[in-house]
Amino acid sequence: MSLRNRVALAGGLVVLAALLLASLVLYPTADRDLHDQLDSSLVSTASTSPQFSKALKQKIADSGGSLPFTSVLDIGGTLVQFLPAPVAAGKAELAGVSDRDVEVAAGNSPAYFSTVDYQGSSYRLYTSLFDGHGGTLVRVARPLSDTTAPLRRLQLLLVALVTGGALTAAFAARLLAGRLLRPVSRLTETVEHVTVTQDLTARMDDALTGAGGRDEIGRLARSFSAMMGSLNGSVSAQRQLVADASHELRTPLTSLTTNLELLAEPDGLADPQAPELVRAALEQSGELKRLVNDLVDLARYGQTETHAEEVRLDLLAQEVVDRAARRNPGLRLAARLPDDPESCLVLADAEALARALSNLVDNAAKWSPDAGAVHVTVDPAPEERLIRCTVTDEGPGIADTDQPFVFDRFYRATAARSKPGSGLGLSIVRQIAETHGGTVIALPSKRGARLELTLPLLLPGS
């Protein structure tokens, strides 16, 4: 069953239940009221029976008639019968006289209602003491059809109302559901289009995602469009990464294969150039290893979830500088750290952050001349809730044309193509920074390069 039909069925059932509940309350109430009205009319007629009896006797006497006093009189559909004293149990025209009637006549029992059959019809009968004393009974009866006929009409009306209301509600709900679910249908069509065509550029129309779509459907459409945009960007980045990685891997693999083929030739190992070929093959394999490791790190640090803990950025920076100094004994590496260690706390993955700082320092060391200096500065800014780590070197600097692209994957400036590296080091830095809610930029510098990593500062009490 379609969602539209389910909504229509649900709407019809809700209205059906509501109308049925109302009918179950209305019908017994109407039944009770009609019976109460019938009983009240019988009591009222019985209370006026003395005046009626007096007028009736006078009329009979004046006309010289012989109408029996105990006869059943039909007065406008109301039957009236008098049972003069002494009342004894037995047969009577309207209904048999029972022991209870005798008790009522004697004043030992109150007036009462009963249902009797008279001339093939059911009547509501009220038996009471005539004029409140004297042992005479008065019986007043009216047809039960006075009550059952309106109730029967009410039954038919309620059945028609419940049935018609439920069907009308179901029809209206189906029309309304069709209108409300039309955006869902368009969303479903878009999803099916993406499934069939793999077209990740598909978006919902502006009628749903624009200012007019402020309801849940509009939010769903905007979320879908945003998701498709993110997915398209992710897939495009993945394809670009695969293309760039295959291009970068092709060069060392080709060179490594060529050297190994030369060594595999007859007397290849006896060739005077064999040691040089082995050295070149080892260098190419090392480059391949670094490239694969960088690709793995780039994918790992691109995860949205990281193991975050409190990290002192000043201590981490000092450790990175000390390790880099041991690897580059010909350079002067120094760290300038703040005096207050509590102002250097960040919430981060310590391993990832150490890799980012190492990449920045190694990049600076690669471009620094012999006996050059590399400076690492940690500068907290509590008023901005940020902490900055700046790495400067004394190398040739970054050309203006290269500055916007230095953090792109596999990007290598013209001057950098003669140096070892995969072009992924700074990309990994940016990936780690963005994963931790920070940024990394290249700042203008009169001499050398100046790269700045900015992270959110973890303030005390926050």
C-alpha positions in Angstrom: 0.0 0.0 0.0 1.3 3.4 -0.9 2.1 6.1 1.7 -0.7 8.2 0.2 -3.3 5.4 0.7 -2.0 4.7 4.2 -2.4 8.4 5.1 -5.9 8.3 3.7 -6.8 5.2 5.6 -5.4 6.6 8.8 -7.3 9.8 8.4 -10.6 7.9 7.7 -10.1 5.6 10.7 -9.4 8.5 13.0 -12.6 10.3 11.9 -14.5 7.0 12.0 -13.3 6.4 15.6 -14.2 10.0 16.6 -17.6 9.9 15.1 -18.3 6.4 16.5 -17.3 7.5 19.9 -19.5 10.6 19.7 -22.4 8.4 18.5 -21.9 6.0 21.4 -22.3 9.0 23.7 -25.1 10.7 21.8 -27.4 7.8 21.2 -27.8 6.6 24.9 -28.2 10.2 25.9 -31.0 10.8 23.4 -32.6 7.5 24.3 -32.6 8.4 28.0 -33.9 11.9 27.3 -36.8 10.7 25.1 -37.8 8.1 27.7 -37.7 10.7 30.4 -39.9 13.0 28.3 -42.4 10.2 27.7 -42.5 9.4 31.4 -42.8 13.1 32.3 -45.8 13.5 29.9 -47.5 10.5 31.5 -47.0 11.8 35.0 -48.3 15.2 33.9 -51.4 13.6 32.3 -52.0 11.6 35.5 -51.8 14.7 37.6 -54.5 16.4 35.6 -56.8 13.3 35.7 -59.1 14.6 38.4 -60.1 17.6 36.4 -60.4 15.5 33.3 -62.5 12.9 35.2 -64.9 15.6 36.5 -65.4 17.2 33.1 -65.9 13.7 31.6 -68.6 12.7 34.1 -70.4 16.0 33.7 -70.4 15.6 29.9 -71.8 12.0 30.2 -74.5 13.1 32.6 -75.5 16.0 30.4 -75.7 13.9 27.3 -77.5 11.1 29.1 -74.9 8.7 27.8 -73.9 5.4 29.3 -70.1 5.3 28.7 -68.6 3.0 31.3 -66.4 4.9 33.7 -63.7 2.1 33.4 -63.4 2.3 29.6 -60.1 3.1 28.0 -60.2 6.6 26.6 -58.0 7.7 23.7 -57.2 11.4 24.2 -55.0 12.7 21.4 -53.0 9.4 21.3 -52.8 9.2 25.1 -54.8 6.3 26.7 -56.5 7.0 30.0 -58.3 4.4 32.2 -59.8 4.8 35.7 -60.1 1.8 38.1 -62.6 2.8 40.8 -62.3 1.4 44.4 -62.2 -1.2 45.5 -59.5 -2.3 43.2 -59.1 -6.1 43.0 -56.6 -8.2 41.0 -58.0 -9.5 37.8 -58.5 -8.7 34.2 -58.9 -5.2 32.8 -59.2 -3.7 29.3 -55.9 -1.9 29.1 -53.9 -4.3 31.2 -54.5 -6.9 33.9 -54.8 -5.7 37.5 -51.9 -7.0 39.4 -51.2 -7.3 43.2 -48.9 -4.3 42.8 -51.8 -2.2 41.4 -53.9 -3.2 44.5 -51.0 -2.1 46.8 -50.8 1.3 44.9 -54.6 1.7 45.3 -54.3 1.0 49.0 -51.6 3.6 49.3 -49.0 1.0 50.3 -46.9 1.2 47.2 -45.8 4.2 45.1 -46.8 4.9 41.5 -44.8 3.0 38.9 -44.1 2.7 35.2 -44.4 -0.5 33.1 -44.6 -1.6 29.5 -47.7 -3.3 28.2 -49.1 -4.5 24.9 -52.5 -3.2 23.9 -54.2 -3.9 20.6 -51.0 -5.1 19.0 -48.8 -2.2 20.1 -46.5 -1.6 23.0 -47.3 1.2 25.4 -45.5 2.9 28.3 -48.0 2.7 31.2 -48.0 4.8 34.3 -50.2 3.6 37.2 -50.9 6.0 40.1 -53.4 6.7 42.8 -56.3 8.8 41.5 -56.3 12.3 43.1 -53.9 11.1 45.7 -56.5 9.2 47.8 -59.8 7.3 47.7 -58.5 3.9 46.5 -59.1 4.7 42.8 -56.4 4.1 40.2 -55.7 6.1 37.1 -53.7 4.5 34.3 -52.1 6.7 31.6 -50.3 5.1 28.6 -48.7 6.3 25.4 -47.2 4.3 22.5 -43.5 3.4 22.8 -43.3 4.3 19.1 -43.3 8.0 20.2 -39.8 7.2 21.5 -38.6 4.4 19.3 -39.4 6.2 16.0 -37.2 9.2 16.7 -34.5 6.9 18.0 -34.7 4.8 14.8 -34.3 7.9 12.7 -31.4 9.0 14.9 -29.8 5.6 14.4 -30.0 5.9 10.6 -28.7 9.5 10.8 -25.8 8.5 13.0 -24.9 5.5 10.7 -25.0 7.8 7.7 -23.0 10.4 9.5 -20.3 8.0 10.7 -20.0 6.3 7.3 -20.2 9.4 5.2 -17.8 11.3 7.6 -15.2 8.5 7.5 -15.4 8.2 3.7 -15.2 12.0 3.3 -12.3 12.2 5.7 -10.4 9.4 3.9 -11.0 11.1 0.5 -9.9 14.5 1.8 -6.9 12.9 3.5 -5.9 11.2 0.3 -6.1 14.5 -1.6 -4.2 16.4 1.1 -1.6 13.6 1.3 -1.1 13.8 -2.4 -0.4 17.5 -2.1 1.8 17.2 1.0 3.7 14.1 -0.3 4.4 15.6 -3.8 7.8 16.9 -2.6 8.6 13.5 -1.2 7.7 12.0 -4.7 10.1 14.5 -6.3 12.8 13.6 -3.8 12.2 9.9 -4.5 12.5 10.5 -8.2 15.8 12.4 -7.7 17.2 9.5 -5.5 16.1 7.0 -8.1 17.7 9.1 -10.8 21.0 9.2 -8.9 20.8 5.4 -8.3 20.4 4.7 -12.0 22.7 7.4 -13.5 25.2 7.8 -10.7 24.8 11.6 -11.3 25.9 13.1 -8.0 25.2 16.7 -9.3 21.5 16.1 -9.0 19.8 18.6 -6.6 16.3 19.3 -5.4 14.5 22.3 -7.0 14.4 25.7 -5.4 10.7 25.4 -4.5 11.8 22.9 -1.8 15.2 24.1 -0.8 14.5 27.8 -1.0 13.0 30.1 1.6 9.5 28.7 0.9 10.5 25.2 2.1 10.7 25.9 5.9 8.9 22.7 7.0 10.3 19.3 7.6 10.1 18.5 3.9 12.1 21.6 3.0 14.7 20.7 5.6 14.9 17.2 4.2 15.4 18.6 0.7 18.1 21.0 1.8 19.8 18.2 3.7 19.6 16.0 0.7 21.1 18.7 -1.6 23.9 19.3 1.0 24.6 15.6 1.3 24.8 15.2 -2.5 27.1 18.2 -2.7 29.4 16.7 0.0 29.2 13.3 -1.6 30.0 14.7 -5.0 33.0 16.7 -3.6 34.2 13.6 -1.7 34.0 11.4 -4.8 35.6 14.0 -6.9 38.4 14.4 -4.4 38.8 10.6 -4.3 39.0 10.4 -8.0 41.5 13.2 -8.1 43.6 11.6 -5.4 43.6 8.3 -7.3 44.6 10.1 -10.5 47.3 12.1 -8.8 48.6 9.1 -6.8 48.8 6.9 -10.0 50.7 9.7 -11.7 53.1 10.2 -8.8 53.6 6.4 -8.4 54.3 5.9 -12.1 57.6 7.7 -12.2 59.4 5.9 -9.3 57.9 2.6 -10.4 59.2 3.1 -14.0 62.6 4.0 -12.8 62.8 1.1 -10.3 61.6 -1.3 -12.9 64.2 -0.1 -15.4 67.1 -0.4 -12.9 66.0 -3.9 -11.9 65.7 -5.0 -15.6 69.3 -3.7 -16.2 70.5 -5.7 -13.2 68.7 -8.8 -14.4 70.5 -8.8 -17.8 73.4 -11.2 -18.3 76.5 -9.9 -16.5 74.3 -7.1 -15.1 75.7 -7.5 -11.6 79.2 -7.5 -13.0 78.7 -4.2 -14.7 80.7 -1.4 -13.1 77.5 0.7 -12.9 75.7 -2.1 -10.9 76.3 -0.4 -7.5 74.9 2.8 -8.8 71.8 1.0 -10.2 71.3 -0.7 -6.8 71.6 2.7 -5.1 69.1 4.3 -7.4 66.7 1.4 -7.0 66.9 1.7 -3.2 66.2 5.4 -3.5 63.2 4.8 -5.7 61.9 2.2 -3.3 62.3 4.6 -0.4 60.5 7.2 -2.4 57.7 4.8 -3.0 57.5 3.9 0.7 57.3 7.5 1.7 54.6 8.2 -0.9 52.5 5.2 0.3 53.0 6.3 3.9 51.9 9.8 3.0 48.8 8.5 1.2 47.9 6.3 4.2 48.4 9.2 6.6 46.3 11.5 4.4 43.4 9.1 4.4 43.8 8.4 8.2 43.9 12.0 9.3 41.0 12.8 7.0 38.6 10.9 9.3 36.1 13.0 11.1 36.5 11.1 14.4 39.8 11.5 16.2 41.1 10.5 19.6 41.1 13.8 21.4 42.9 14.6 24.6 44.4 17.6 26.4 47.8 18.3 24.7 50.3 21.0 25.6 51.3 22.5 22.3 54.5 24.0 23.7 55.9 20.7 24.9 54.9 19.0 21.6 56.6 21.7 19.6 59.7 21.4 21.6 59.8 17.6 21.1 59.4 18.1 17.3 62.2 20.7 17.2 64.5 18.4 19.2 64.0 15.5 16.8 64.4 17.6 13.8 67.7 19.0 15.2 69.1 15.5 15.5 68.2 14.7 11.9 69.6 18.0 10.6 72.8 18.8 12.5 73.9 21.4 10.0 70.9 23.6 10.8 70.0 25.9 13.7 66.6 25.0 15.0 65.0 26.8 18.0 61.6 27.0 19.6 60.2 30.1 21.3 57.6 29.1 23.8 55.3 31.1 26.1 56.1 31.2 29.9 52.6 30.1 30.9 52.2 26.4 30.1 48.4 26.5 31.0 47.8 28.8 28.0 49.1 26.2 25.6 46.4 23.5 26.1 44.5 22.2 23.1 42.1 19.3 22.6 43.6 17.2 19.9 45.0 13.9 18.7 48.6 14.1 20.0 50.0 11.8 17.3 48.3 13.7 14.5 49.3 17.1 15.8 52.9 15.9 16.1 52.9 14.8 12.5 51.6 18.1 11.4 54.3 20.0 13.3 56.9 17.6 12.0 55.8 18.2 8.4 56.0 21.9 8.8 59.5 21.8 10.4 60.8 19.2 7.9 59.5 21.4 5.0 61.4 24.4 6.5 64.5 22.3 7.0 64.4 21.0 3.4 64.4 24.6 2.0 66.9 26.1 4.5 70.5 26.6 3.3 73.4 25.0 5.2 73.8 26.6 8.6 70.4 28.2 8.1 68.0 28.8 11.0 64.5 27.4 11.5 62.3 29.1 14.2 59.2 27.6 15.7 57.0 30.0 17.7 54.0 29.1 19.9 51.8 32.1 20.5 48.6 31.7 22.5 45.8 34.2 22.0 43.3 33.6 24.9 41.1 36.6 23.9 40.5 35.0 20.5 40.4 31.4 22.0 43.2 30.5 19.6 46.8 29.4 19.7 49.2 29.8 16.8 52.3 27.9 15.9 54.5 29.6 13.3 57.4 28.0 11.5 59.8 30.2 9.6 62.9 29.4 7.6 65.7 31.2 5.7 65.1 29.5 2.4 64.1 31.1 -1.0 60.4 31.6 0.2 57.2 30.8 -1.7 56.5 32.5 -5.0 53.3 34.5 -5.2 52.0 32.2 -7.9 52.6 29.1 -5.8 51.3 30.5 -2.5 47.6 29.6 -3.1 48.4 26.0 -3.9 51.1 24.9 -1.5 48.7 23.0 0.6 47.1 21.2 -2.3 47.6 17.4 -2.8 50.6 16.5 -4.9 51.3 20.2 -5.7 55.0 20.9 -6.2 56.4 24.2 -7.2 58.8 24.3 -10.1 61.8 24.8 -7.7 60.6 21.8 -5.6 60.6 19.2 -8.4 64.3 18.7 -8.1 64.0 17.9 -4.3 62.8 14.7 -2.7 59.2 14.6 -1.6 55.7 13.6 -2.7 53.9 16.9 -2.5 51.6 15.5 0.3 53.4 16.8 3.4 51.6 20.1 3.6 48.3 18.6 2.4 48.5 16.3 5.5 49.1 19.4 7.7 46.0 21.1 6.3 43.9 17.9 6.7 45.0 17.6 10.3 44.3 21.3 11.0 40.8 21.2 9.5 40.0 17.9 11.3 40.7 19.7 14.6 38.8 22.8 13.7 41.9 24.9 12.8 43.6 26.3 9.8 47.0 26.5 8.2 48.2 29.3 5.9 51.3 30.7 4.3 52.0 34.2 5.5 53.9 36.9 3.6 57.6 37.0 4.6 60.6 39.2 3.5 62.9 36.2 3.8 62.2 32.5 3.6 58.8 31.0 4.1 56.4 31.5 7.1 53.7 28.9 7.7 51.2 29.3 10.5 49.1 26.6 12.1 46.1 27.8 14.1 44.1 25.7 16.5 41.2 26.3 19.0 42.6 27.0 22.5 41.4 24.9 25.4 40.8 27.5 28.2 40.7 26.5 31.9 37.2 25.7 33.0 35.9 25.2 29.5 
